[in-house]
């Protein structure tokens, strides 16, 4: 997590960010993502403590950050993985995750991806998460073709409206995700027709992301527990219950609950409902990585419009191609000087921080800066949905990634430069 040393300089993992970057005029190593891997591992351990000893699996949502040093560290810390593509499955397996702690979600899994998930190891992955009745039939057909039994789970829509951005609310029937409650009888029928080709392992839900209170999360959990009780009454108990993820982080406006609070509340609710011995699965992504990654950018120049009202812009070398969340979701990340603390609100003029991409949406919002502008800035809480959603739009290379662990630089991932990008476009 970003901290400040005695001189006010930004630090992560005990190291000054300025010292990690070459901010010279000739070849600045920016834009650059910097991650505190030790803090990410500690976040996973803190979440595990919220289960208070109950059987559980923290299935890290790999889509949040697919970087090898991070995925490997979480696997070594005892996490499982939740993936949404064959590529992410390959990353999880390559990082050392056992197949039986991997879940595969997504509404449009290809036959090749289904085969990949069923075919790995002795029994395939822990479960392919079924998001429609139609998908159950497809997976059964692929299992028969491979001569394997596919383990599956149901992702249901609990009809819970999460208090979050519309683009990341997923627990309602207008969303493309999950099986509607009205379709569950047909889903069970499809499982029964599949015979030995399928094994139903669990039922779960995911109502949305960036949840800042437990109310809606527990509402979804109650639906899952009701369905599990109905299934158990038929003599077919489930191996696990999946309450999803979506735990919020503090992007500057505050977040009164921690991931462990969600785990603790759901674990106690399950015990109250007679499922104290059943394994609980959760699928956090953002909460494990977002606060422990930052995007560093050099200041290119400032611009001022002297009309009425006057306006100020701060141009940086990171753009929406490096961090698309503000353009995509209207998200706002705190942006601060890298060499000194940010001024207090109202103590300095506001600058519109913008990047170099030729789009009006390449805009990170207004932030206060003193008249003596810094050489570089740090964009906070960028460890999730940052590099994984980056692009080379406008011929701009992907940002560098720097991984910190044990008080040192553990790894650096350099991106190809503009010349290499141009050569790739001219190939042939």
C-alpha positions in Angstrom: 0.0 0.0 0.0 1.2 3.5 -0.7 2.9 5.2 2.2 5.0 8.4 2.7 8.5 8.5 4.2 9.8 11.2 6.6 10.4 13.5 3.6 6.9 13.0 2.2 8.1 10.9 -0.7 5.8 8.1 -1.9 6.9 4.5 -0.9 5.7 1.0 -1.4 7.2 -2.1 0.3 9.6 0.2 2.1 11.1 1.5 -1.2 10.8 5.0 -2.6 9.0 5.0 -5.9 11.2 7.7 -7.3 14.2 5.5 -6.7 12.6 2.7 -8.7 12.0 4.8 -11.8 14.4 6.5 -14.2 12.8 9.9 -14.4 15.5 11.4 -16.6 14.5 13.4 -19.7 16.0 10.9 -22.1 14.3 7.6 -21.1 11.8 7.8 -18.3 10.6 4.3 -17.1 7.0 5.5 -17.1 4.2 4.7 -17.3 5.0 2.0 -14.8 2.8 -0.1 -12.5 4.4 -1.0 -9.1 3.0 -3.7 -6.9 3.7 -4.7 -3.3 3.5 -8.5 -3.5 4.0 -9.0 0.3 1.0 -6.8 1.0 -1.1 -8.7 -1.4 -0.2 -12.0 0.3 -1.0 -10.4 3.7 -4.4 -9.3 2.4 -5.2 -12.9 1.5 -4.2 -14.1 4.9 -6.3 -11.4 6.6 -9.3 -12.5 4.5 -8.6 -16.2 5.5 -8.8 -15.1 9.2 -12.4 -14.0 8.6 -13.5 -17.6 8.2 -12.7 -18.2 11.9 -11.5 -21.8 11.1 -14.4 -22.9 9.0 -13.6 -24.9 5.8 -13.2 -22.5 3.0 -11.5 -21.7 -0.4 -10.4 -18.2 -1.4 -10.6 -18.5 -5.2 -8.7 -15.5 -6.4 -10.4 -13.9 -9.4 -7.4 -14.0 -11.8 -9.0 -11.4 -14.2 -8.2 -8.7 -11.6 -4.4 -9.0 -12.2 -2.9 -11.9 -14.2 0.8 -11.0 -13.5 2.8 -14.2 -12.7 4.6 -12.9 -9.6 1.2 -12.0 -8.0 -0.6 -15.2 -9.1 2.2 -17.4 -8.0 2.4 -15.6 -4.6 -1.3 -16.1 -4.0 -1.2 -19.7 -4.9 1.7 -20.3 -2.5 -0.3 -18.5 0.2 -3.0 -21.2 -0.2 -5.5 -19.5 -2.5 -7.4 -21.2 -5.3 -8.3 -19.4 -8.5 -11.4 -18.3 -10.4 -10.8 -17.9 -14.1 -12.9 -16.8 -17.0 -10.9 -17.9 -20.1 -8.6 -20.7 -21.3 -5.7 -18.2 -21.1 -6.4 -17.5 -17.5 -6.7 -21.2 -16.8 -3.3 -21.7 -18.3 -1.9 -18.9 -16.1 -3.3 -20.5 -13.0 -2.0 -24.0 -13.9 1.3 -22.6 -14.9 1.6 -20.7 -11.6 1.3 -24.0 -9.7 -2.4 -24.1 -8.7 -3.7 -27.6 -8.4 -6.6 -28.3 -10.7 -9.0 -29.0 -7.9 -8.9 -25.5 -6.5 -9.8 -23.8 -9.8 -13.2 -22.6 -10.8 -14.1 -21.6 -14.4 -16.8 -18.9 -14.9 -18.1 -17.1 -17.9 -21.2 -17.2 -20.1 -19.6 -18.2 -23.4 -17.0 -20.8 -22.7 -15.8 -22.3 -26.0 -15.7 -26.1 -26.6 -11.9 -25.9 -26.5 -12.0 -24.2 -23.1 -14.5 -26.7 -21.7 -12.2 -29.5 -22.9 -9.2 -27.8 -21.4 -11.0 -27.6 -18.0 -12.4 -31.1 -18.0 -9.2 -32.7 -19.3 -6.6 -31.4 -16.9 -5.3 -33.7 -14.2 -7.1 -36.8 -13.0 -10.5 -35.2 -12.5 -10.4 -31.9 -14.2 -10.8 -28.6 -12.3 -12.9 -28.2 -9.2 -15.9 -26.9 -11.2 -17.1 -25.3 -14.4 -19.6 -22.8 -13.3 -22.8 -23.1 -15.3 -24.4 -19.8 -16.2 -27.3 -21.1 -18.2 -29.4 -24.3 -18.7 -28.2 -24.5 -22.2 -24.5 -24.6 -21.1 -25.2 -27.7 -19.0 -26.0 -29.7 -22.1 -22.9 -28.5 -23.9 -20.6 -29.5 -21.0 -22.2 -32.9 -20.7 -21.6 -33.5 -24.4 -18.0 -32.5 -24.2 -17.5 -34.7 -21.1 -18.9 -37.8 -22.9 -16.7 -37.1 -25.9 -13.7 -37.0 -23.7 -14.8 -40.0 -21.6 -14.6 -37.9 -18.4 -17.0 -36.8 -15.7 -17.2 -33.0 -15.5 -17.6 -31.3 -12.2 -19.9 -28.3 -12.4 -21.6 -25.8 -10.2 -24.6 -23.5 -10.7 -24.1 -19.7 -10.7 -27.6 -18.4 -9.9 -29.0 -14.9 -10.1 -30.4 -14.2 -6.6 -32.3 -11.1 -7.9 -30.4 -8.9 -5.6 -29.7 -5.3 -6.7 -26.2 -4.3 -5.5 -25.6 -0.6 -4.7 -22.8 -0.2 -7.2 -22.1 1.0 -10.8 -24.5 -0.5 -13.4 -21.6 -1.9 -15.4 -20.5 -4.1 -12.5 -23.9 -5.1 -11.0 -24.4 -8.8 -11.9 -26.9 -10.3 -9.6 -30.1 -9.4 -11.4 -32.0 -11.1 -14.2 -31.2 -8.3 -16.7 -27.5 -9.3 -16.5 -26.1 -11.8 -18.9 -24.6 -13.8 -16.0 -26.0 -16.7 -14.1 -29.1 -18.9 -14.1 -32.4 -17.2 -13.2 -34.1 -18.7 -10.1 -37.1 -19.6 -12.3 -34.8 -21.7 -14.5 -33.4 -23.8 -11.7 -35.9 -26.7 -12.1 -34.8 -27.0 -15.8 -31.2 -26.8 -14.7 -31.6 -29.7 -12.2 -33.4 -31.7 -15.0 -30.5 -31.2 -17.3 -28.1 -32.4 -14.6 -30.2 -35.5 -14.1 -30.4 -36.2 -17.8 -26.6 -36.0 -18.0 -26.2 -39.0 -15.8 -22.6 -40.0 -15.1 -21.2 -37.2 -17.4 -21.7 -34.5 -14.8 -21.4 -34.1 -11.0 -23.0 -31.0 -9.3 -20.5 -29.7 -6.8 -22.0 -26.4 -5.6 -24.3 -23.5 -6.0 -23.2 -19.9 -5.8 -23.9 -16.3 -6.8 -22.0 -13.1 -7.4 -24.1 -9.9 -7.1 -21.6 -7.4 -8.3 -18.4 -5.6 -7.5 -17.1 -2.8 -5.3 -19.5 -3.6 -2.4 -19.0 -1.3 0.5 -21.4 -3.0 3.0 -22.4 -6.5 3.7 -26.2 -6.2 3.5 -26.7 -7.1 -0.1 -23.9 -9.7 0.0 -25.7 -11.5 2.9 -29.0 -11.2 1.0 -27.4 -13.2 -1.9 -25.9 -15.7 0.6 -29.4 -16.4 2.1 -30.7 -17.3 -1.4 -27.7 -19.7 -1.9 -28.3 -21.2 1.6 -32.0 -21.7 0.8 -31.2 -23.5 -2.4 -28.6 -25.6 -0.7 -31.1 -26.7 2.0 -33.6 -27.7 -0.7 -30.9 -29.7 -2.5 -29.9 -31.4 0.8 -33.5 -32.3 1.5 -33.5 -34.4 -1.7 -30.6 -36.5 -0.3 -28.0 -34.8 -2.6 -25.9 -32.4 -0.5 -23.4 -30.1 -2.1 -19.7 -30.1 -1.6 -19.4 -26.3 -1.3 -21.4 -23.0 -1.3 -20.0 -20.1 -3.3 -20.9 -16.6 -2.0 -18.9 -14.8 -4.7 -16.7 -11.8 -4.2 -17.0 -8.1 -5.0 -15.6 -6.8 -1.8 -15.0 -3.1 -2.1 -11.8 -1.1 -1.6 -11.2 2.5 -0.5 -10.6 4.6 -3.6 -10.5 7.7 -1.4 -14.2 8.0 -0.4 -13.8 5.4 2.4 -14.9 1.8 2.7 -16.3 0.9 6.2 -15.9 -2.9 5.8 -13.0 -5.2 5.1 -12.9 -8.5 3.1 -12.7 -10.3 6.4 -15.9 -8.7 7.5 -17.7 -10.3 4.5 -16.2 -13.7 5.2 -17.0 -13.5 8.9 -20.6 -12.5 8.3 -21.2 -15.2 5.7 -19.5 -17.9 7.7 -21.6 -17.2 10.8 -24.8 -17.1 8.7 -24.0 -20.5 7.1 -23.4 -21.9 10.6 -26.7 -20.5 11.8 -28.5 -22.2 8.9 -26.9 -25.6 9.6 -24.1 -25.5 7.1 -21.2 -25.0 9.5 -19.3 -27.9 8.1 -19.8 -27.1 4.5 -16.9 -25.6 2.6 -17.4 -21.9 1.7 -15.9 -20.6 -1.5 -15.4 -16.9 -2.1 -14.1 -15.2 -5.3 -12.2 -11.9 -4.4 -10.1 -10.2 -7.0 -10.0 -6.4 -6.6 -9.9 -6.5 -2.8 -6.7 -8.6 -2.8 -4.7 -6.5 -5.3 -6.2 -3.0 -6.0 -4.8 -1.1 -2.9 -1.4 -2.6 -3.4 -0.6 -1.4 -6.9 0.0 2.1 -8.2 0.5 3.5 -11.7 3.4 6.0 -11.9 3.5 8.6 -14.6 5.8 11.4 -15.6 4.4 15.0 -15.9 4.8 16.1 -19.5 3.6 19.7 -19.2 0.8 21.9 -17.8 -1.7 23.9 -19.8 -3.8 26.9 -18.6 -6.8 28.5 -20.3 -7.0 32.1 -19.2 -10.7 32.6 -20.1 -13.5 32.8 -17.6 -13.5 30.6 -15.7 -9.8 29.8 -16.1 -8.9 26.1 -16.4 -5.8 24.1 -15.7 -4.7 20.8 -17.2 -1.8 18.6 -16.2 -0.6 16.3 -19.0 1.0 13.1 -18.0 2.5 10.2 -20.0 -0.1 7.6 -18.8 -3.4 7.5 -20.5 -6.6 5.6 -20.8 -4.7 2.9 -22.7 -2.7 2.3 -19.5 -5.7 2.6 -17.0 -9.1 2.5 -18.7 -11.3 2.5 -15.6 -12.0 6.2 -15.4 -13.0 6.3 -19.1 -15.0 3.0 -18.9 -16.7 3.3 -15.5 -16.3 7.0 -14.5 -14.0 5.7 -11.8 -11.8 8.2 -9.9 -8.4 7.3 -8.6 -6.4 9.6 -6.3 -3.5 11.2 -8.1 -0.7 12.6 -6.0 2.8 14.0 -6.4 5.4 11.2 -6.2 7.9 13.3 -4.2 5.7 15.0 -1.6 2.3 14.7 0.0 -0.7 16.0 -1.8 -2.0 19.3 -0.7 -5.2 19.4 1.4 -8.4 20.0 -0.4 -8.9 23.8 -1.0 -5.2 24.6 -0.4 -4.1 24.3 -4.1 -5.7 24.8 -7.5 -7.4 21.9 -9.2 -5.8 20.5 -12.3 -7.6 18.3 -14.8 -5.2 15.4 -15.1 -5.2 14.0 -18.7 -3.2 11.6 -20.7 -1.7 11.6 -24.3 -4.4 9.5 -26.0 -6.3 11.2 -28.7 -9.7 10.8 -27.1 -11.7 13.3 -24.9 -12.4 10.5 -22.5 -8.6 10.2 -21.7 -9.3 12.2 -18.5 -8.5 11.2 -14.9 -10.5 13.9 -13.3 -9.6 17.0 -11.3 -6.9 16.8 -8.5 -5.2 19.5 -6.4 -1.6 20.4 -7.1 0.6 23.1 -5.8 1.9 25.7 -8.3 5.3 24.1 -8.2 4.3 21.0 -10.1 6.0 17.6 -9.5 8.1 15.7 -12.1 6.0 12.6 -11.7 2.7 11.5 -10.1 1.4 8.3 -8.6 -2.1 7.0 -9.4 -3.3 5.1 -6.4 -5.2 1.8 -6.0 -4.5 0.7 -9.5 -3.5 -2.9 -8.7 -6.7 -4.3 -10.1 -8.1 -3.9 -13.6 -5.2 -1.8 -14.6 -2.5 -3.6 -16.7 -4.9 -6.4 -17.5 -7.2 -4.0 -19.4 -4.4 -1.9 -21.0 -3.9 -1.6 -24.7 -1.5 -0.3 -27.3 -4.0 2.2 -28.7 -2.4 5.1 -30.5 0.7 3.0 -30.9 1.6 3.4 -27.2 3.5 0.5 -25.6 2.1 -1.3 -22.6 3.4 0.0 -19.3 6.3 -1.5 -17.4 5.4 -3.6 -14.3 7.7 -3.6 -11.2 7.1 -6.2 -8.4 8.3 -5.6 -4.9 8.8 -8.4 -2.3 11.1 -8.7 0.7 12.1 -5.1 0.6 13.5 -5.3 -2.9 12.6 -5.4 -6.6 11.7 -9.0 -7.1 10.9 -8.8 -10.8 10.4 -6.3 -13.7 8.3 -6.8 -16.8 9.3 -4.5 -19.6 6.9 -3.8 -22.5 7.8 -3.5 -26.1 8.4 0.0 -27.3 6.8 2.1 -30.0 9.2 0.9 -32.6 8.4 -2.7 -31.9 4.7 -1.9 -32.0 5.1 -0.3 -35.4 7.1 -3.2 -36.8 4.4 -5.6 -35.7 1.7 -3.6 -37.5 3.8 -3.4 -40.7 4.6 -7.2 -40.7 3.8 -8.7 -44.1 
